[in-house]
Amino acid sequence: MDTNRLEAFSDGVFAIAITLLVLEIKVPQSGAPLGGELLSLWPSYFAYAVSLFVIGAIWINHHAMFDHIVRADHRLLLLNTFHLMFIAFLPFPTAVLAHALQHGADESLATAFYGGPLTIIGVFVIAMWYSAAHDHRHLSENISREEARRFGRRLLVGPVSYANATLVALRVPWLALTFYIALNVFFLWPRRAQTTSTKAS
């Protein structure tokens, strides 16, 4: 089958996950001066911004991957479903991270808990790519086998780096957060297209 419905469903999940992020920023209820209360929510703003760019980067790379993947089978649909499960889960560890930063407690555990789903998401991205790229069976004819191998190697950066950052978080949470942000910059950085997709617009 083609990938049109898979991509449409995935786009919907990405959009909902990004929308849910802002719902975790709660309106101040303490009755203290509003300006100070709004400023005190900076951990929520920070976690929101990081997660928005995380999901945005994942969506951009999901789009790039399915620009090359032109056919899907049951295995690919299943892998993509598990991938989306963790995308939809991200607002929860985002809220946990914001809460920990705001109260200055359990920051290491919260930061590692945030990095865990990102690592799993990266693993499912790799699984989808290599499932589709096996024997070039689901890929466009406009991407060569060597280009497909290079693309797969680039995707490996995500889960490997996120796994290392998650381990670092257990000791130095702010360093791990810096790694998370740096990885977003890496994946959001524009790259020159190597191939032309055969998909209909």
C-alpha positions as CSV (number, residue, x, y, z in Angstrom):
1,M,0.0,0.0,0.0
2,D,1.1,3.6,-0.4
3,T,1.9,5.7,2.7
4,N,-0.6,8.5,2.3
5,R,-2.9,7.4,5.2
6,L,0.0,6.6,7.4
7,E,1.4,10.1,6.9
8,A,-2.0,11.8,7.4
9,F,-2.6,9.9,10.7
10,S,0.9,10.6,11.9
11,D,0.6,14.3,11.2
12,G,-2.6,14.4,13.3
13,V,-0.9,12.8,16.2
14,F,2.1,15.2,16.0
15,A,-0.3,18.1,15.9
16,I,-2.3,16.9,18.9
17,A,0.9,16.2,20.9
18,I,2.2,19.8,20.3
19,T,-1.2,21.2,21.2
20,L,-1.2,19.2,24.5
21,L,2.1,20.7,25.5
22,V,0.7,24.1,26.2
23,L,-2.1,22.7,28.4
24,E,0.5,21.8,31.0
25,I,1.3,25.5,31.6
26,K,-1.2,26.2,34.4
27,V,-2.7,29.6,35.2
28,P,-1.4,30.9,38.6
29,Q,-3.9,30.4,41.4
30,S,-2.1,31.6,44.5
31,G,-3.4,35.2,44.6
32,A,0.2,36.6,44.7
33,P,1.1,39.4,42.3
34,L,0.5,38.2,38.8
35,G,3.8,39.4,37.3
36,G,5.9,37.4,39.8
37,E,3.7,34.4,39.4
38,L,4.0,34.4,35.6
39,L,7.8,34.7,35.9
40,S,7.9,31.8,38.3
41,L,6.4,29.6,35.6
42,W,9.7,29.9,33.6
43,P,10.4,26.1,34.0
44,S,7.0,25.4,32.3
45,Y,7.9,27.8,29.5
46,F,11.3,26.2,29.1
47,A,10.1,22.7,29.0
48,Y,7.3,23.7,26.6
49,A,9.8,25.3,24.2
50,V,12.2,22.3,24.3
51,S,9.4,19.8,23.7
52,L,7.9,21.8,20.9
53,F,11.2,21.8,19.1
54,V,11.7,18.2,19.9
55,I,8.4,17.2,18.4
56,G,9.0,19.6,15.5
57,A,12.4,18.1,14.8
58,I,10.9,14.5,14.9
59,W,8.1,15.6,12.6
60,I,10.5,17.1,10.1
61,N,12.6,14.0,10.0
62,H,9.5,11.8,9.8
63,H,8.4,13.8,6.8
64,A,11.9,13.5,5.3
65,M,12.0,9.7,5.9
66,F,8.6,9.2,4.3
67,D,9.6,11.3,1.3
68,H,11.8,8.3,0.5
69,I,9.5,5.6,1.8
70,V,6.8,5.2,-0.8
71,R,5.2,1.9,0.2
72,A,4.1,0.4,3.5
73,D,3.4,-3.0,4.9
74,H,1.8,-4.3,8.1
75,R,5.2,-4.2,9.9
76,L,5.9,-0.6,9.0
77,L,2.4,0.4,10.1
78,L,2.9,-1.3,13.4
79,L,6.3,0.3,14.0
80,N,4.9,3.7,13.2
81,T,2.0,3.1,15.6
82,F,4.4,2.4,18.5
83,H,6.5,5.4,17.4
84,L,3.4,7.6,17.6
85,M,2.5,6.2,21.0
86,F,5.6,7.7,22.5
87,I,5.1,11.0,20.6
88,A,1.7,11.3,22.2
89,F,3.2,10.5,25.6
90,L,5.8,13.3,25.5
91,P,3.5,16.0,27.1
92,F,3.6,14.0,30.4
93,P,7.4,13.8,30.8
94,T,7.5,17.5,29.8
95,A,5.1,18.3,32.7
96,V,7.2,16.2,35.1
97,L,10.4,18.0,34.0
98,A,8.8,21.4,34.4
99,H,7.5,20.5,37.9
100,A,10.9,19.2,39.0
101,L,12.7,22.3,37.7
102,Q,10.2,24.6,39.3
103,H,10.5,23.0,42.8
104,G,14.2,22.2,42.5
105,A,13.6,18.5,43.5
106,D,14.4,15.2,41.7
107,E,15.8,17.1,38.7
108,S,18.1,14.3,37.7
109,L,15.3,11.7,37.7
110,A,12.9,14.0,35.8
111,T,15.5,14.8,33.2
112,A,16.3,11.1,32.7
113,F,12.6,10.3,32.6
114,Y,12.3,12.9,29.8
115,G,15.1,11.5,27.8
116,G,13.9,7.9,28.0
117,P,10.9,8.3,25.6
118,L,13.1,10.3,23.2
119,T,15.6,7.4,23.1
120,I,12.7,5.0,22.4
121,I,11.3,7.2,19.7
122,G,14.7,7.2,18.0
123,V,14.8,3.4,18.2
124,F,11.5,3.2,16.4
125,V,12.6,5.6,13.8
126,I,15.6,3.4,13.1
127,A,13.4,0.3,13.0
128,M,11.0,1.9,10.5
129,W,13.8,3.0,8.2
130,Y,15.7,-0.3,8.2
131,S,12.4,-2.2,7.8
132,A,11.6,-0.1,4.7
133,A,15.2,0.0,3.4
134,H,15.7,-3.8,3.6
135,D,16.5,-4.9,0.0
136,H,15.3,-1.4,-1.0
137,R,11.8,-2.9,-1.0
138,H,9.7,0.1,0.2
139,L,12.0,3.0,-1.0
140,S,11.7,5.3,-3.9
141,E,13.8,4.5,-6.9
142,N,15.2,8.0,-6.7
143,I,17.2,7.2,-3.6
144,S,20.2,5.0,-4.2
145,R,21.3,2.3,-1.9
146,E,24.4,4.3,-0.8
147,E,22.2,7.4,-0.1
148,A,19.8,5.1,1.9
149,R,22.8,3.8,4.0
150,R,23.9,7.4,4.7
151,F,20.4,8.4,5.7
152,G,20.2,5.5,8.1
153,R,23.6,6.3,9.6
154,R,22.4,9.9,10.2
155,L,19.2,8.6,11.9
156,L,21.4,6.6,14.3
157,V,22.6,9.9,15.9
158,G,19.3,10.4,17.6
159,P,18.8,7.3,19.7
160,V,22.5,6.9,20.5
161,S,22.9,10.5,21.6
162,Y,19.6,10.6,23.5
163,A,20.5,7.4,25.4
164,N,23.9,8.8,26.4
165,A,22.2,12.1,27.5
166,T,19.7,10.2,29.5
167,L,22.5,8.5,31.4
168,V,24.3,11.8,31.9
169,A,21.0,13.2,33.3
170,L,21.3,11.0,36.3
171,R,24.4,12.9,37.4
172,V,24.3,16.3,35.7
173,P,20.7,17.1,34.6
174,W,21.5,20.6,33.1
175,L,24.3,19.1,30.9
176,A,21.8,16.5,29.7
177,L,19.2,19.3,28.9
178,T,22.0,21.0,26.9
179,F,22.5,17.8,24.9
180,Y,18.8,17.5,24.2
181,I,18.7,21.1,22.9
182,A,21.9,20.5,20.8
183,L,20.3,17.4,19.2
184,N,17.3,19.5,18.2
185,V,19.5,22.0,16.6
186,F,21.3,19.2,14.7
187,F,18.0,17.7,13.4
188,L,16.4,21.0,12.6
189,W,19.3,22.3,10.7
190,P,18.4,22.5,7.0
191,R,20.3,20.1,4.7
192,R,20.6,20.1,1.0
193,A,18.2,17.6,-0.6
194,Q,20.1,14.6,-2.1
195,T,17.2,13.0,-4.0
196,T,13.9,13.9,-5.6
197,S,10.8,12.1,-4.4
198,T,8.5,10.3,-6.8
199,K,5.5,10.9,-4.6
200,A,2.6,12.8,-6.1
201,S,2.0,16.2,-4.6
